[in-house]
Amino acid sequence: MRILLLNGPNLNLLGRRAPEVYGSDTLEDVAEQCHAHAGRLGHRLEEFQSNHEGELIDAIHAARETADGIVFNPGAYSHTSYALHDAIEAVGIPTVEIHISNVREREPWRRISVTEPACVYQIFGRGVAGYLDAISHLHYRKVHPPVTLPYGPHPDQVADLRLADGPGPHPVAVLVHGGGWTDPYTRDLMDGAAVDLAARGTATWNVEYRRIPPVGGWRDSMADVSAAVGALSSISGDHGLDLDRVTVIGHSAGAQLGFFAAKNASVRPAGFVALAGMLDLGNAGSGFDEIISAFLGDGGHARLPVVDPIRALPSGVPTVAVHGLMDRSVAPDQSRRFVEAALAAGDRSRLVEVPEADHMDVISPLAAGWEEVARACLGI
């Protein structure tokens, strides 16, 4: 792919303008990271920045001849420029909108983007790492385009379906992303896993769900993931899915949601796989107090019996807990304690520890330990 990295007004001041909001990396630092990441994926990247709306429109028009995808940070123009919206729509080049800050937690006027509807995806609130995630999303969308289907009326009640080659019915891997149940982290995090597992002969159903805010979002998030698993029954006939071979795979906080979907969804999975899972919320460590409190809301830790996987055993399905020993985000002891408790409760359960993997390696086909992770995901 040829990727255009397009930056709008004031982004030339990155590293100097409000570093407490936008970080200390300069625009040159961002471009260097993006070139390196695009190169790792086998793509070529060019960049352009302007403080002028017309020049940005001209760059989008010119990209018809020079680019197969665009990563675009429109800056404040995303909230005002219908002309940029029309330019993106007119050229028809897959465009990912990126914002460094969490625009949904800033001034009300920043929470609405008029350019987003013309884009294939929006990423915000992840710092400059969001640029790399946008490149990855374009890459995986190109390798295996998804079919995005709703499973409910809310905009976040959707999932990306990717089918395996060959005649079905195919087994299904339901993927549930992590990110602490919070707004900035969305299903694109599981794009790589979805594409890789589909290439191995398993259809993938990469689930989005409602996230916090609002405070106390546990009820919505848990209900959504269970509903997404249940929705497989309504699409299986049209897409050749084998509902007797469904595996729910959750990463990090998504493992908490995936566990309860595997236990309670109307479609009964054949197994559950936790990747670096938050499986023992009551012993997650002080670093998680704020985010778990936001997830639980007013009821606080009194709700743990109904939201904590380790307290809700047995699950009634075979489980595998995969954890990288280099994980500094979610301690490997979370998986060890869960497997021990699952076996004691009568579930079939096993632990897979990947020596050189960190928290994100267990969902990345580019990571050295991915083959071991993929075998665990497909081996139930």
Secondary structure, DSSP 4 states (H G I P E B T S, - for coil): -EEEEEE-TTGGGTTTS-HHHH-S--HHHHHHHHHHHHHHTT-EEEEEE-S-HHHHHHHHHHHHHH-SEEEEE-GGGGGT-HHHHHHHHHH---EEEEESS-GGGS-GGGG--SSGGGSSEEEESSTTHHHHHHHHHHHHHHHS--EEEESSSSTT-EEEEEPPSSSSPEEEEEEE--STTBTT--GGGGHHHHHHHHHTT-EEEEE----BSSSSTHHHHHHHHHHHHHTHHHHHHHHTEEEEEEEEEEETHHHHHHHHHHHH-SS--SEEEEES----GGGS-GGGHHHHHHHHGGGGGGGHHHH-GGGS---SS-EEEEEETT-SSS-THHHHHHHHHHHHTT--EEEEEETT--TTGGG-TTSTTHHHHHHHHH--
